[in-house]
Amino acid sequence: MVLFLQAIVSGLTIGAIYALVAVGYNVVYASTQVFNLAQGQLVMMGVMITFQFREVHGWPTVAAIVFAVVCCGAINIAIERVCVAPLGRVRGGSQGHLALPSFVTTLAASLIVLDIAEIIWGSQQHTFAQFFSLDAFHIHGVNISRQQLFMIVSALVIVLGYDAFARRTRWGLGLLAMAQNREGAALRGVPVASARILAFGLAGAISGLAGVALAPITGGDATLGFNYALKGFVAMAIGGFGSTSGALLGGAVLGMSEAMLVTYGNDQYRIYASLGLLLVIFMVRPRGLLGRQSIRTV
């Protein structure tokens, strides 16, 4: 039982990071119908920018974290301006035409961000000092480190905070309106172009925070982006496309399934946990566990 509970804690810890990446995907997708394939690289940039200014330049931890988060938001806004916004102008601004071309352009952006990171930091792993002491809390034989608590609590706070922003602020309600009907939202006065920039900026900041939370575990590694891009996408698909709470649930389910496979099986087959879950979800509930079928009455 202790081994089982320890696996659950480990699964929830890594699942929290998958959930944050999935939230970043969903923030953009819900309001723009765009899958930003560069989202995983923003996790990597959160790690590496924090490493650069905390470990190399000696900035205080909080200052380095805040700067990294702001930079990740700015990078994602630049991706939107260069890789997504021109597509809307070319195709007459129709949101439905953005999905497929944005796959190509955001994938290209992902590769460019990776290349820039490898030029600056190389492909080797860099040492990253821990945020907290290595002392752990012991609860009925289960060890929970401060870093694990930080990762889980960060995911909960960010998801709940974004949900409150989306439902209680004018800009958040504007993003929800765009998710329902972009053209109708524009007719009611929602500045859709500015709102799309806001969505990309928020998604970049959230993924940057995911990288910050992950950094002491992975170390400074410029090559980790694609792995978390895939896991975040799977978590989003499990939880439900466009659902913030679904992203949290999907990350937890994926993280715990991987932890169970590692604990009771073989770590070499961890990738099959995500692919198997994705296949089952698509067959049983294509819109995800908390995804809803939307019906528009004409």
Rosetta silent file (secondary structure, phi, psi, omega in degrees, C-alpha in Angstrom):
SEQUENCE: MVLFLQAIVSGLTIGAIYALVAVGYNVVYASTQVFNLAQGQLVMMGVMITFQFREVHGWPTVAAIVFAVVCCGAINIAIERVCVAPLGRVRGGSQGHLALPSFVTTLAASLIVLDIAEIIWGSQQHTFAQFFSLDAFHIHGVNISRQQLFMIVSALVIVLGYDAFARRTRWGLGLLAMAQNREGAALRGVPVASARILAFGLAGAISGLAGVALAPITGGDATLGFNYALKGFVAMAIGGFGSTSGALLGGAVLGMSEAMLVTYGNDQYRIYASLGLLLVIFMVRPRGLLGRQSIRTV
SCORE:     score description
SCORE:     0.000 S_00000001
   1 L     0.000  -40.334  178.883    0.000    0.000    0.000 S_00000001
   2 H   -61.746  -42.440  178.746    2.859    2.409    0.812 S_00000001
   3 H   -62.860  -40.413  178.929    4.403    1.740   -2.599 S_00000001
   4 H   -63.579  -46.205  179.594    1.036    2.344   -4.263 S_00000001
   5 H   -65.531  -37.165  177.811    0.490    5.651   -2.443 S_00000001
   6 H   -64.600  -36.677  176.966    4.039    6.759   -3.235 S_00000001
   7 H   -66.000  -37.133  177.698    3.357    6.072   -6.918 S_00000001
   8 H   -63.308  -43.796  178.684    0.198    8.202   -6.722 S_00000001
   9 H   -61.342  -44.950  178.431    2.175   11.108   -5.252 S_00000001
  10 H   -62.671  -40.580  179.260    4.800   10.791   -7.997 S_00000001
  11 H   -65.123  -42.933  178.088    2.093   10.597  -10.638 S_00000001
  12 H   -64.567  -32.759 -179.446    0.283   13.676   -9.357 S_00000001
  13 H   -65.671  -54.150  179.973    3.580   15.561   -9.290 S_00000001
  14 H   -71.953  -30.424  176.440    4.512   14.994  -12.921 S_00000001
  15 H   -63.397  -29.285  177.150    0.841   15.124  -13.879 S_00000001
  16 H   -62.348  -38.031  178.679    0.724   18.691  -12.544 S_00000001
  17 H   -70.753  -43.401  176.159    3.263   19.718  -15.188 S_00000001
  18 H   -58.335  -38.896 -179.273    1.374   17.900  -17.930 S_00000001
  19 H   -64.131  -40.777 -179.394   -1.761   19.693  -16.744 S_00000001
  20 H   -66.112  -39.468  175.986   -0.130   23.121  -16.995 S_00000001
  21 H   -63.841  -41.582  178.939    1.029   22.420  -20.547 S_00000001
  22 H   -63.741  -38.469  176.345   -2.487   21.214  -21.374 S_00000001
  23 H   -61.278  -42.525  176.973   -3.954   24.406  -19.887 S_00000001
  24 H   -58.591  -44.424  174.581   -1.644   26.406  -22.149 S_00000001
  25 H   -57.730  -47.442 -173.260   -2.929   24.484  -25.153 S_00000001
  26 H   -68.973  -35.163  178.765   -6.534   24.970  -24.056 S_00000001
  27 H   -58.219  -43.052  179.351   -6.238   28.707  -23.383 S_00000001
  28 H   -75.308  -46.828 -174.313   -5.262   29.217  -27.023 S_00000001
  29 H   -63.990  -41.255 -175.327   -7.472   26.538  -28.539 S_00000001
  30 H   -61.391  -35.232 -175.509  -10.659   27.543  -26.738 S_00000001
  31 H   -98.738  -18.831 -174.321  -10.576   31.107  -28.045 S_00000001
  32 H  -126.414  -12.010 -174.410   -8.866   30.698  -31.432 S_00000001
  33 L    62.356   27.010  179.017   -9.260   27.020  -32.496 S_00000001
  34 L  -110.535  131.109  169.172   -5.471   26.954  -32.962 S_00000001
  35 L   -91.878  111.403 -178.862   -3.218   24.178  -31.646 S_00000001
  36 L   -87.027   99.165 -175.843    0.018   25.929  -30.780 S_00000001
  37 L   -73.674   -4.030  175.176    2.639   23.228  -31.302 S_00000001
  38 L   -87.368    0.916 -173.734    5.324   25.512  -29.861 S_00000001
  39 H   -60.525  -39.088  179.249    3.742   25.234  -26.396 S_00000001
  40 H   -64.780  -34.650  179.241    6.175   22.555  -25.217 S_00000001
  41 H   -68.305  -24.304  176.398    9.175   24.673  -26.178 S_00000001
  42 H   -71.191  -30.219  171.446    7.875   27.431  -23.893 S_00000001
  43 H   -61.175  -47.077  178.444    8.173   24.973  -21.002 S_00000001
  44 H   -60.199  -42.814 -179.539   11.796   24.503  -22.016 S_00000001
  45 H   -66.199  -33.965  174.418   12.342   28.268  -22.264 S_00000001
  46 H   -60.101  -41.548  176.847   10.903   28.695  -18.773 S_00000001
  47 H   -63.647  -51.322 -169.741   13.535   26.263  -17.522 S_00000001
  48 H   -73.391  -36.557  178.406   16.436   27.755  -19.447 S_00000001
  49 H   -68.236  -40.684  175.018   15.708   31.443  -18.841 S_00000001
  50 H   -61.516  -43.155  177.003   15.351   30.786  -15.117 S_00000001
  51 H   -58.660  -46.965 -175.959   18.624   28.838  -15.248 S_00000001
  52 H   -60.249  -45.853 -172.960   20.412   31.644  -17.092 S_00000001
  53 H   -89.722  -23.941  177.317   19.445   34.429  -14.732 S_00000001
  54 H   -86.446  -48.801 -174.264   19.355   32.467  -11.457 S_00000001
  55 H   -85.933  -39.127 -175.439   22.335   30.172  -11.858 S_00000001
  56 H   -87.280  -48.650 -175.864   24.577   32.107  -14.255 S_00000001
  57 L   -93.569   -7.889  174.119   23.827   35.749  -13.432 S_00000001
  58 L    75.898   23.531  177.424   22.979   35.208   -9.776 S_00000001
  59 L   -66.701  153.331  170.815   19.549   36.847   -9.741 S_00000001
  60 L   -59.009  150.725 -174.697   17.266   36.198   -6.744 S_00000001
  61 H   -57.795  -48.028 -177.043   15.024   33.200   -7.359 S_00000001
  62 H   -62.490  -43.024  179.924   11.740   35.133   -7.416 S_00000001
  63 H   -63.111  -42.381  179.330   13.124   37.771   -9.816 S_00000001
  64 H   -64.621  -38.932  179.913   14.471   35.093  -12.182 S_00000001
  65 H   -65.799  -48.033 -179.269   11.124   33.244  -12.121 S_00000001
  66 H   -60.687  -43.554 -179.863    9.075   36.375  -12.819 S_00000001
  67 H   -63.690  -41.054  179.781   11.399   37.392  -15.655 S_00000001
  68 H   -63.664  -42.164 -179.718   11.237   33.902  -17.187 S_00000001
  69 H   -64.290  -44.104  178.607    7.438   33.858  -17.066 S_00000001
  70 H   -62.826  -42.027  179.617    7.195   37.300  -18.677 S_00000001
  71 H   -63.146  -41.682  179.508    9.671   36.276  -21.389 S_00000001
  72 H   -64.191  -40.125  174.927    7.704   33.101  -22.178 S_00000001
  73 H   -61.624  -42.708  179.791    4.525   35.140  -22.511 S_00000001
  74 H   -66.124  -38.898  177.946    6.307   37.576  -24.817 S_00000001
  75 H   -62.005  -42.888 -179.436    7.747   34.738  -26.925 S_00000001
  76 H   -67.756  -35.264  175.324    4.294   33.247  -27.396 S_00000001
  77 H   -63.457  -41.304  177.436    2.878   36.627  -28.392 S_00000001
  78 H   -62.164  -38.197  176.836    5.660   36.905  -30.976 S_00000001
  79 H   -62.388  -42.211  178.477    4.699   33.447  -32.264 S_00000001
  80 H   -63.318  -43.417 -177.858    1.094   34.594  -32.617 S_00000001
  81 H   -66.121  -37.612 -174.403    2.092   37.776  -34.442 S_00000001
  82 H   -90.315  -37.569 -169.145    4.439   36.021  -36.863 S_00000001
  83 H  -106.688  -17.681 -175.586    2.891   32.567  -37.305 S_00000001
  84 H  -117.615  -49.140 -176.763   -0.856   32.914  -36.709 S_00000001
  85 H   -55.506  -44.051  179.305   -2.070   36.473  -37.287 S_00000001
  86 H   -61.139  -27.697  179.920   -0.954   36.606  -40.958 S_00000001
  87 H   -66.167  -39.444  177.998   -2.989   33.467  -41.691 S_00000001
  88 H   -64.875  -36.707  179.336   -6.189   35.210  -40.661 S_00000001
  89 H   -69.966  -38.048 -179.334   -5.453   38.154  -42.926 S_00000001
  90 H   -68.608  -38.957 -175.856   -4.685   35.915  -45.880 S_00000001
  91 L   -97.848   22.110  175.498   -7.843   33.817  -45.445 S_00000001
  92 L    77.057   17.614  175.069  -10.134   36.757  -44.750 S_00000001
  93 L    79.419    8.135 -178.996   -9.978   36.473  -40.947 S_00000001
  94 L   -76.366  126.383 -177.464  -12.065   33.308  -40.683 S_00000001
  95 H   -65.235  -35.609 -176.898  -11.209   31.382  -37.542 S_00000001
  96 H   -62.932  -24.343 -178.363  -12.111   28.023  -39.040 S_00000001
  97 H   -85.713   -3.275 -175.502   -9.346   28.297  -41.642 S_00000001
  98 L   -81.564  -25.193 -167.756   -6.585   28.775  -39.042 S_00000001
  99 H   -58.005  -57.917 -174.940   -6.415   25.232  -37.664 S_00000001
 100 H   -69.433  -48.463  178.046   -4.498   23.361  -40.372 S_00000001
 101 H   -60.517  -34.970 -178.685   -2.110   26.139  -41.520 S_00000001
 102 H   -68.994  -24.935  172.177   -1.302   26.994  -37.884 S_00000001
 103 H   -56.311  -46.304 -176.632   -0.176   23.394  -37.345 S_00000001
 104 H   -70.857  -46.577 -174.484    2.586   24.006  -39.870 S_00000001
 105 H   -70.390  -38.884  179.504    3.536   27.522  -38.790 S_00000001
 106 H   -74.725  -28.580  172.715    3.594   26.827  -35.048 S_00000001
 107 H   -65.069  -41.535  176.238    5.586   23.629  -35.638 S_00000001
 108 H   -61.464  -41.590  177.155    8.111   25.738  -37.541 S_00000001
 109 H   -61.388  -39.141  178.330    8.161   28.194  -34.635 S_00000001
 110 H   -60.477  -44.195  179.477    8.796   25.294  -32.263 S_00000001
 111 H   -65.903  -37.653  179.325   11.821   24.179  -34.276 S_00000001
 112 H   -65.963  -45.172  178.596   13.169   27.722  -34.439 S_00000001
 113 H   -60.553  -42.102  177.870   12.844   28.199  -30.668 S_00000001
 114 H   -61.204  -45.884 -179.391   14.622   24.860  -30.131 S_00000001
 115 H   -61.951  -42.429  178.924   17.463   25.819  -32.486 S_00000001
 116 H   -62.926  -41.928  179.777   17.923   29.189  -30.775 S_00000001
 117 H   -63.519  -40.657 -179.859   17.994   27.500  -27.353 S_00000001
 118 H   -70.266  -31.774  175.296   20.608   24.986  -28.496 S_00000001
 119 H   -65.327  -40.916 -176.750   22.751   27.771  -29.955 S_00000001
 120 H   -77.093  -46.743 -170.682   22.647   29.647  -26.637 S_00000001
 121 H  -113.033   -8.593 -176.404   22.846   26.789  -24.124 S_00000001
 122 L    77.035  176.644 -177.741   23.871   23.730  -26.122 S_00000001
 123 L   -98.224   -1.240  178.870   22.191   20.328  -25.945 S_00000001
 124 L   -80.894  161.292 -179.385   23.907   19.165  -22.749 S_00000001
 125 L   -86.725  137.639  179.715   22.197   19.216  -19.367 S_00000001
 126 E  -108.480  147.722 -179.566   23.091   22.006  -16.930 S_00000001
 127 L   -71.694  133.333 -179.871   23.002   21.789  -13.149 S_00000001
 128 L  -124.218  120.612 -178.622   20.028   23.526  -11.571 S_00000001
 129 L   -68.243  146.345 -179.340   20.046   24.224   -7.816 S_00000001
 130 L   -67.392  146.973  173.810   17.020   23.077   -5.831 S_00000001
 131 L   -74.153  -34.001 -173.158   14.403   25.617   -4.782 S_00000001
 132 L  -126.913  166.253  173.761   13.820   23.869   -1.443 S_00000001
 133 L   -66.313  160.745 -177.258   15.695   21.671    0.991 S_00000001
 134 L   -82.992   -0.422  177.018   15.612   17.944    0.313 S_00000001
 135 L   -62.936  139.895 -177.919   13.797   17.228    3.584 S_00000001
 136 E  -118.805  156.642  172.500   10.469   15.497    2.954 S_00000001
 137 E   -84.380  137.327 -178.656    7.216   15.194    4.853 S_00000001
 138 E  -112.221  113.330 -178.502    6.514   11.651    6.043 S_00000001
 139 E  -123.149  104.292  179.837    2.841   10.702    6.145 S_00000001
 140 L    52.953   42.945  177.130    2.147    7.046    7.056 S_00000001
 141 L    86.757   -6.726  179.620    5.352    5.959    5.345 S_00000001
 142 E   -95.939  128.820 -179.505    4.799    8.062    2.201 S_00000001
 143 E   -94.242  127.389  176.906    7.449   10.682    1.445 S_00000001
 144 E  -126.234  113.129 -178.052    6.296   14.005   -0.030 S_00000001
 145 E   -80.198  163.137  176.746    9.035   16.503   -0.806 S_00000001
 146 H   -64.037  -34.601  178.438    8.619   20.263   -0.752 S_00000001
 147 H   -64.602  -40.986  177.871    9.330   20.316   -4.476 S_00000001
 148 H   -63.526  -44.199  177.087    6.482   17.886   -5.121 S_00000001
 149 H   -60.569  -41.674  179.405    4.092   19.991   -3.046 S_00000001
 150 H   -59.948  -43.484 -178.454    5.223   23.086   -4.919 S_00000001
 151 H   -66.680  -44.580 -178.347    4.495   21.476   -8.285 S_00000001
 152 H   -67.819  -46.596 -179.034    1.054   20.175   -7.296 S_00000001
 153 H   -65.059  -38.143  178.472   -0.030   23.377   -5.545 S_00000001
 154 H   -59.062  -44.405  179.920    1.265   25.510   -8.443 S_00000001
 155 H   -62.950  -44.639 -179.701   -0.915   23.591  -10.895 S_00000001
 156 H   -62.513  -45.297 -178.126   -3.993   23.920   -8.687 S_00000001
 157 H   -64.408  -43.436 -177.823   -3.474   27.643   -8.096 S_00000001
 158 H   -67.000  -43.273 -179.719   -2.844   28.418  -11.772 S_00000001
 159 H   -65.131  -46.753  179.041   -5.831   26.412  -12.999 S_00000001
 160 H   -65.435  -37.775  178.175   -8.183   27.896  -10.407 S_00000001
 161 H   -64.975  -42.635  178.444   -6.764   31.363  -11.017 S_00000001
 162 H   -67.373  -38.398  178.876   -7.277   31.147  -14.762 S_00000001
 163 H   -62.212  -40.904  177.231  -10.790   29.786  -14.286 S_00000001
 164 H   -65.871  -40.668  177.546  -11.626   32.754  -12.041 S_00000001
 165 H   -61.068  -42.894 -176.011  -10.095   35.150  -14.597 S_00000001
 166 H   -68.046  -29.708 -173.391  -12.118   33.600  -17.416 S_00000001
 167 H  -102.487  -13.464 -172.491  -15.421   33.791  -15.557 S_00000001
 168 H  -122.783    2.005  178.922  -15.114   36.999  -13.521 S_00000001
 169 L  -122.988  157.571 -178.909  -13.307   39.537  -15.730 S_00000001
 170 H   -64.446  -42.048  179.874  -14.336   41.299  -18.923 S_00000001
 171 H   -66.599  -39.403  177.881  -11.323   40.001  -20.847 S_00000001
 172 H   -64.000  -41.793  177.280  -11.935   36.482  -19.586 S_00000001
 173 H   -65.518  -33.242  175.788  -15.574   36.627  -20.605 S_00000001
 174 H   -63.435  -40.527  177.087  -14.449   37.919  -23.982 S_00000001
 175 H   -65.342  -39.685  176.714  -12.262   34.844  -24.438 S_00000001
 176 H   -64.134  -37.953  178.174  -15.178   32.607  -23.460 S_00000001
 177 H   -64.626  -40.218  177.001  -17.374   34.425  -25.956 S_00000001
 178 H   -62.988  -34.919  178.605  -14.787   33.838  -28.702 S_00000001
 179 H   -63.713  -34.849 -179.815  -14.799   30.158  -27.810 S_00000001
 180 H   -78.042  -47.005 -175.595  -18.546   30.017  -28.461 S_00000001
 181 L  -162.568  102.726 -175.271  -18.713   32.189  -31.569 S_00000001
 182 H   -63.688  -45.039 -177.486  -15.834   34.373  -32.735 S_00000001
 183 H   -66.142  -41.113  177.844  -17.837   36.323  -35.283 S_00000001
 184 H   -64.632  -38.846  178.018  -20.683   36.908  -32.815 S_00000001
 185 H   -62.975  -40.488  178.396  -18.220   38.057  -30.148 S_00000001
 186 H   -63.125  -39.673  178.848  -16.719   40.539  -32.593 S_00000001
 187 H   -66.522  -27.731  178.624  -20.181   41.921  -33.387 S_00000001
 188 L   -88.359    7.118  173.820  -20.806   42.418  -29.667 S_00000001
 189 L   100.906    4.490  177.596  -17.642   44.502  -29.324 S_00000001
 190 L   -75.077  123.062  178.046  -15.013   41.960  -28.281 S_00000001
 191 L   -75.512   90.010 -168.106  -11.655   43.008  -29.819 S_00000001
 192 H   -63.608  -35.279  179.693  -10.840   39.544  -31.155 S_00000001
 193 H   -65.161  -45.791  178.176   -7.341   40.381  -32.407 S_00000001
 194 H   -66.476  -38.125  179.162   -6.293   41.785  -29.016 S_00000001
 195 H   -64.754  -36.583  177.884   -8.025   38.933  -27.216 S_00000001
 196 H   -65.872  -39.995  175.771   -6.092   36.408  -29.298 S_00000001
 197 H   -60.981  -43.108  178.023   -2.837   38.138  -28.331 S_00000001
 198 H   -60.669  -43.028 -179.667   -3.926   37.962  -24.694 S_00000001
 199 H   -61.192  -44.638  178.854   -4.695   34.240  -25.021 S_00000001
 200 H   -65.544  -40.209  179.004   -1.255   33.514  -26.463 S_00000001
 201 H   -63.284  -44.383  177.915    0.435   35.643  -23.802 S_00000001
 202 H   -63.534  -42.938 -179.999   -1.385   33.876  -20.970 S_00000001
 203 H   -62.915  -40.070  177.501   -0.672   30.457  -22.468 S_00000001
 204 H   -64.387  -42.159  178.895    3.019   31.304  -22.781 S_00000001
 205 H   -64.226  -40.891  179.718    3.192   32.519  -19.179 S_00000001
 206 H   -64.503  -43.600  177.972    1.445   29.367  -17.915 S_00000001
 207 H   -67.065  -34.762  175.048    3.839   27.098  -19.819 S_00000001
 208 H   -61.971  -41.581  176.076    6.755   29.168  -18.536 S_00000001
 209 H   -63.092  -37.013  175.873    5.522   28.575  -14.986 S_00000001
 210 H   -60.080  -42.832  178.225    5.326   24.859  -15.764 S_00000001
 211 H   -64.065  -40.866  178.237    8.977   24.978  -16.788 S_00000001
 212 H   -60.751  -45.841 -179.754    9.937   26.865  -13.639 S_00000001
 213 H   -63.969  -31.418 -175.627    8.197   24.282  -11.446 S_00000001
 214 H   -84.712  -23.347 -167.290    9.893   21.455  -13.341 S_00000001
 215 H   -53.016  -46.594 -178.199   13.401   22.941  -13.531 S_00000001
 216 H   -63.920  -18.946  179.829   14.952   21.528  -10.319 S_00000001
 217 H   -87.064  -46.280 -177.252   13.942   18.011  -11.396 S_00000001
 218 H   -84.238  -23.883 -170.006   15.011   18.052  -15.050 S_00000001
 219 L    76.861  177.585  179.072   17.901   20.484  -14.736 S_00000001
 220 E   -77.537  102.438 -174.763   18.695   22.975  -17.472 S_00000001
 221 L  -133.954  113.639 -176.681   17.976   20.971  -20.628 S_00000001
 222 L   -78.321   -1.212 -175.713   17.255   22.696  -23.946 S_00000001
 223 L  -107.824    7.382 -172.759   15.945   19.483  -25.527 S_00000001
 224 L   -86.022   -4.674 -171.463   13.002   18.667  -23.248 S_00000001
 225 H   -61.870  -46.293 -174.840   10.349   20.702  -25.086 S_00000001
 226 H   -63.979  -36.675  179.707    8.981   18.104  -27.521 S_00000001
 227 H   -61.137  -45.514 -178.289    8.414   15.522  -24.782 S_00000001
 228 H   -77.311  -24.159  172.432    6.246   17.890  -22.748 S_00000001
 229 H   -63.508  -44.026  178.929    4.498   19.146  -25.866 S_00000001
 230 H   -66.042  -47.376 -176.829    3.358   15.570  -26.549 S_00000001
 231 H   -66.290  -37.270  177.594    2.407   14.820  -22.937 S_00000001
 232 H   -65.102  -39.091  177.768    0.520   18.100  -22.622 S_00000001
 233 H   -64.180  -41.979  178.802   -1.433   17.356  -25.790 S_00000001
 234 H   -63.876  -42.558  178.426   -2.346   13.900  -24.495 S_00000001
 235 H   -61.679  -40.042  177.949   -3.458   15.381  -21.156 S_00000001
 236 H   -64.426  -43.112 -179.670   -5.613   17.911  -23.011 S_00000001
 237 H   -65.377  -37.946  178.957   -7.177   15.169  -25.149 S_00000001
 238 H   -66.831  -46.398 -175.884   -7.898   13.025  -22.091 S_00000001
 239 H   -74.770  -34.586 -178.319   -9.445   15.865  -20.108 S_00000001
 240 L   130.252  127.390 -178.785  -11.353   17.495  -22.942 S_00000001
 241 L   -63.809  126.225  177.971  -10.497   20.020  -25.637 S_00000001
 242 L    85.398   -0.296 -177.429  -11.045   23.547  -24.378 S_00000001
 243 L  -103.337  118.568  179.930  -11.715   22.517  -20.753 S_00000001
 244 H   -68.258  -47.314  177.003   -9.426   24.002  -18.107 S_00000001
 245 H   -64.978  -31.822  175.932  -10.593   21.644  -15.362 S_00000001
 246 H   -64.445  -36.056  177.658  -10.339   18.821  -17.892 S_00000001
 247 H   -62.015  -40.769  178.784   -6.677   19.675  -18.428 S_00000001
 248 H   -63.918  -44.460  178.802   -6.074   19.270  -14.695 S_00000001
 249 H   -65.715  -43.889 -179.847   -7.879   15.926  -14.679 S_00000001
 250 H   -62.463  -40.430  177.270   -6.131   14.739  -17.838 S_00000001
 251 H   -63.356  -40.864  179.239   -2.702   15.610  -16.439 S_00000001
 252 H   -65.352  -43.635  179.984   -3.449   13.717  -13.221 S_00000001
 253 H   -63.000  -45.914 -179.615   -4.706   10.643  -15.093 S_00000001
 254 H   -65.568  -45.174 -179.549   -1.703   10.593  -17.432 S_00000001
 255 H   -61.328  -43.685 -179.247    0.811   11.213  -14.650 S_00000001
 256 H   -69.981  -34.358  177.973   -0.593    8.460  -12.424 S_00000001
 257 H   -65.836  -39.646  176.591   -0.777    5.966  -15.282 S_00000001
 258 H   -65.641  -42.827 -179.373    2.891    6.572  -16.051 S_00000001
 259 H   -62.689  -39.903  178.788    3.829    6.308  -12.372 S_00000001
 260 H   -66.250  -39.162  179.287    1.980    2.999  -12.033 S_00000001
 261 H   -66.294  -39.014  178.536    3.674    1.633  -15.139 S_00000001
 262 H   -68.808  -40.521 -176.147    7.096    2.655  -13.819 S_00000001
 263 H   -71.251  -43.017 -173.852    6.376    1.273  -10.322 S_00000001
 264 H  -109.406   -1.203 -178.350    4.843   -2.040  -11.331 S_00000001
 265 L  -131.012 -123.916 -175.981    6.163   -2.456  -14.860 S_00000001
 266 L  -134.797  128.860 -177.768    9.054   -1.151  -16.925 S_00000001
 267 H   -61.623  -25.167 -178.917   10.115    2.483  -17.359 S_00000001
 268 H   -65.327  -20.531 -177.711   11.027    1.777  -21.003 S_00000001
 269 H  -101.825   17.394 -178.022    7.335    1.430  -21.818 S_00000001
 270 H   -59.332  -37.412 -178.438    6.257    4.735  -20.259 S_00000001
 271 H   -60.789  -28.590 -178.218    5.468    6.219  -23.669 S_00000001
 272 H   -71.513  -22.208  176.965    2.867    3.500  -24.205 S_00000001
 273 H   -63.358  -45.695 -179.299    0.885    4.749  -21.224 S_00000001
 274 H   -69.992  -43.531 -179.161    0.192    8.058  -22.974 S_00000001
 275 H   -67.417  -39.982  178.081   -0.418    6.541  -26.390 S_00000001
 276 H   -64.990  -43.102  177.458   -2.656    3.793  -24.985 S_00000001
 277 H   -62.297  -42.221 -179.792   -4.715    6.269  -22.959 S_00000001
 278 H   -61.479  -42.418  179.639   -5.059    8.534  -25.974 S_00000001
 279 H   -64.275  -44.328 -179.047   -6.304    5.651  -28.127 S_00000001
 280 H   -64.012  -44.839 -178.859   -8.833    4.520  -25.514 S_00000001
 281 H   -62.638  -43.468 -179.611  -10.164    8.051  -24.957 S_00000001
 282 H   -64.653  -31.391  179.103  -10.567    8.698  -28.680 S_00000001
 283 H   -78.105  -40.020 -173.098  -12.499    5.451  -29.077 S_00000001
 284 H   -89.894  -44.685 -176.641  -14.737    5.802  -26.010 S_00000001
 285 L  -143.221   85.400 -171.768  -15.146    9.562  -25.587 S_00000001
 286 L   -57.903  -27.650 -179.188  -13.589   11.518  -28.471 S_00000001
 287 L   -89.313    6.071  178.809  -14.152   14.922  -26.842 S_00000001
 288 L    91.802  170.099 -174.873  -12.365   13.904  -23.616 S_00000001
 289 L   -63.839  -39.474 -178.991  -13.577   13.149  -20.109 S_00000001
 290 L  -113.124    8.954  177.003  -14.927   16.646  -19.448 S_00000001
 291 L   -73.343  147.565 -179.116  -15.350   17.800  -23.026 S_00000001
 292 L  -117.069  142.155  174.818  -18.837   18.750  -24.120 S_00000001
 293 L   -76.317  121.261 -179.392  -20.523   18.299  -27.432 S_00000001
 294 L   -96.671  133.313  179.696  -21.455   21.763  -28.656 S_00000001
 295 L  -124.405  123.669  179.688  -24.584   22.205  -30.736 S_00000001
 296 L  -103.132  125.677  177.967  -25.353   25.481  -32.452 S_00000001
 297 L   -88.183  125.880 -177.528  -28.983   26.212  -33.317 S_00000001
 298 L  -108.125    0.000    0.000  -29.378   27.999  -36.641 S_00000001
